[in-house]
Amino acid sequence: MTAGTFESAERALDYLKKTDEEHGRAKAHHQALDKVRKTVRAQCFLDAEGNVAERNARAEIDQRYKDATENWENAMADFYILDNQRTECNLQIEIYRSANSSMKRGNIA
């Protein structure tokens, strides 16, 4: 995207509009998977035998917990990638607004 042009700001705004729902769903998904991960860990702890330290250690290495953690991490990565792309679009819009304002004041030819 060319910084500071009307077209770049328009494309950025279109992208933000198109990804509003996806962004919300991605955030909710990664937050929900965090709760699932914690629930799975608690269940692994309850299923484990031994003293508290041993049960904690067994819960942490249980495959169910590892899988839940991996799912959560992947969902979190997907959300932050989309979030960063949307942040870049917001910056493109701000660059356009700033350049447009400066041109109106005669600071940029």
N, C-alpha and C positions, 0 to 999 in steps of 0.2 A: 504494500500500500504506500502510495506517495503521501508523505506527511503534509498536512495543512491544506489539502484541497477539499472542495465541496464533495467531490466524488468519493474520496477516501472516508470522509465523515459519514456520507450517506451509506456506503457499504458497511461501515462499522455499526451504524445504527440498525441496519437491516439484519446484520448478524446477531446483534443483541436481542432484537425482536424474535428472531427465529429460534434462539436458544434459551429464552426465558424459562419455558416449561422444562426443558431438558436439564437446565441448571438446577432448578428446584428439585426435580426428581433425583438427580445425582446426589445432591446434598442430603436429602431425606434417606436415600438408600445407604449411603456410607454411615450415617448416624444410626440407622436401624441395625446395620450389620455390626456396629460396635456393641450394641446391646446384646445381639445374638452371641457375639464372641464372648462377652462376659458371662452370659448364661451358660454357654457350653463349658467354659472354664469352671464355673461353679459346679456343674453336673459332673465334670471330670474329677473335681476335688471330692465330691460326695461318693463317687464310685471307687475312688482309690482307697487303699488300705495303708495303715501305718500311723505314725504320729503326725502332727500337723505339718512339720517341715517336710516329711516324706510325701504326704498327700499333696502339698503345694508343688513339690518337684515333679511328682507324677502327673499332676494336672497340666503343668507347663509343657510336658513332652508328649502328652496324649495326642494322637493323630487327629482326633476330632477338633481339639483346640487349635492345632497347627493349621488345619484346613479352614476353620472359621477365621483365624487371624489372617491367613492369606487372602481370603475373600474380602475381608474388611480392608486390607491394605490395597488391594486392586481397585476396589470401589473408591477409596480415598484418593488414589492416584488419578483415576478417571475424573473425579470431581475437581481436583486441583488443576488438572490440565485444562479443563473447560473453563474454570474460574480464571485462570491466567490469561486464556485467550480473550475472555470477556473484559478483563482488566486492560488488555492491550487495546481493545476496541474503544473503551472509555477514554484512554489516553489519546487515541487518534481523534476522537471528537473534541477533546480539550485542546489539542494542538490546532485544529481547524478554528475553533472559537477564538483562541488567542491570536492566531495569525489574522483572522478576519477583523477582529477588534483593532489590532494594530494598523491594518490597512485603512480602516475607516478613520483612524486618527492621523493618518499620513505618516506613520512611523516606518512602514514597509512599502516599497514601491511595487 
